[in-house]
Amino acid sequence: RTTRVHGLHTSAAARSAAEPLSPPSDAELLDRLLSGSMSQHRLEAELGGDAERAVRVRRLYVEAVSAQDGVGDPAAVLSLPVEEVDGPEFYSSVLGTNCENVVGFVPLPVGVIRP
C-alpha cells in the first residue's frame, strides 16, 4: 500500500522505517537473551548505552536462567545492591572497562592505618 506524502508516493514499509523505533521492553530483551538470539554483552548497545537498564535486565536473565536450569542460587546475585549509587553515572563509568555483564556492585569499607 502506498500513500502520497508531500507529492511523493511512499510505501508503508518505507514510512515505518523512517519512524523512530521504540526501545524493546524488558520482557522482549529477556526473551531474546533466553532464546540465545542476543548475548548479554549486547545489552548496553541494544539499549543505546543505558547501562543501568542493562543491569536490571541482566539480573532478570540471571534469575530466569537459574530457575530454568535449577542450578545456582539467583539470590546471591539478586542480593547485590544495584540502586544505592547514582545508577546512570556509575554504570556508565563501568561500561567498557574491565567489568563485563554487570549485575550490581559490592560496597567495600575502606579504612586508614596510621603509624
C-alpha positions as semicolon CSV with decimal commas, in nm:
position;residue;x (nm);y (nm);z (nm)
1;R;0,000;0,000;0,000
2;T;0,135;0,341;-0,091
3;T;0,046;0,681;0,044
4;R;0,101;1,020;-0,112
5;V;0,313;1,237;0,123
6;H;0,441;1,578;0,010
7;G;0,379;1,484;-0,352
8;L;0,571;1,155;-0,320
9;H;0,438;0,802;-0,305
10;T;0,571;0,610;-0,005
11;S;0,507;0,254;0,096
12;A;0,401;0,152;0,447
13;A;0,738;-0,019;0,491
14;A;0,927;0,297;0,397
15;R;0,714;0,506;0,635
16;S;0,767;0,265;0,923
17;A;1,142;0,254;0,853
18;A;1,155;0,634;0,878
19;E;0,966;0,643;1,210
20;P;1,180;0,607;1,521
21;L;1,159;0,264;1,677
22;S;1,062;0,236;2,039
23;P;1,317;0,057;2,256
24;P;1,243;-0,308;2,325
25;S;1,068;-0,389;2,651
26;D;1,248;-0,572;2,931
27;A;1,036;-0,880;2,851
28;E;1,139;-0,868;2,483
29;L;1,505;-0,838;2,578
30;L;1,474;-1,122;2,827
31;D;1,314;-1,344;2,561
32;R;1,598;-1,268;2,321
33;L;1,858;-1,347;2,588
34;L;1,688;-1,672;2,684
35;S;1,649;-1,782;2,321
36;G;2,016;-1,710;2,253
37;S;1,940;-1,462;1,976
38;M;2,124;-1,192;2,175
39;S;2,416;-1,219;2,416
40;Q;2,443;-1,038;2,748
41;H;2,734;-0,839;2,606
42;R;2,497;-0,667;2,360
43;L;2,254;-0,528;2,619
44;E;2,413;-0,187;2,663
45;A;2,446;-0,139;2,287
46;E;2,091;-0,257;2,227
47;L;1,969;-0,008;2,487
48;G;2,158;0,287;2,341
49;G;2,411;0,293;2,623
50;D;2,154;0,273;2,906
51;A;2,387;0,076;3,133
52;E;2,157;0,098;3,436
53;R;1,869;-0,065;3,249
54;A;2,108;-0,327;3,110
55;V;2,198;-0,419;3,470
56;R;1,828;-0,461;3,558
57;V;1,760;-0,679;3,251
58;R;2,074;-0,886;3,312
59;R;1,956;-0,954;3,668
60;L;1,622;-1,075;3,529
61;Y;1,816;-1,302;3,296
62;V;2,028;-1,447;3,580
63;E;1,712;-1,513;3,780
64;A;1,535;-1,678;3,485
65;V;1,830;-1,898;3,387
66;S;1,881;-2,010;3,746
67;A;1,513;-2,101;3,777
68;Q;1,513;-2,272;3,438
69;D;1,828;-2,479;3,499
70;G;1,776;-2,536;3,869
71;V;2,146;-2,459;3,907
72;G;2,288;-2,189;4,126
73;D;2,119;-1,955;4,364
74;P;1,996;-1,636;4,198
75;A;1,953;-1,483;4,544
76;A;2,333;-1,446;4,564
77;V;2,333;-1,218;4,260
78;L;1,999;-1,054;4,327
79;S;2,105;-0,957;4,679
80;L;2,385;-0,741;4,538
81;P;2,299;-0,372;4,567
82;V;2,202;-0,214;4,239
83;E;2,033;0,118;4,310
84;E;2,220;0,255;4,610
85;V;2,458;0,451;4,387
86;D;2,398;0,712;4,120
87;G;2,299;0,439;3,874
88;P;2,327;0,610;3,536
89;E;2,661;0,772;3,614
90;F;2,808;0,473;3,798
91;Y;2,710;0,203;3,549
92;S;2,808;0,420;3,253
93;S;3,153;0,468;3,409
94;V;3,192;0,088;3,433
95;L;3,082;0,029;3,073
96;G;3,378;-0,055;2,853
97;T;3,620;-0,103;3,141
98;N;3,738;-0,433;3,282
99;C;3,398;-0,542;3,414
100;E;3,160;-0,730;3,186
101;N;2,797;-0,831;3,232
102;V;2,748;-0,608;3,536
103;V;2,470;-0,719;3,773
104;G;2,538;-0,490;4,069
105;F;2,819;-0,369;4,290
106;V;2,979;-0,463;4,619
107;P;3,025;-0,183;4,871
108;L;3,368;-0,214;5,028
109;P;3,455;-0,046;5,354
110;V;3,779;0,148;5,334
111;G;3,994;0,229;5,636
112;V;4,317;0,412;5,708
113;I;4,601;0,272;5,914
114;R;4,841;0,522;6,059
115;P;5,160;0,452;6,247
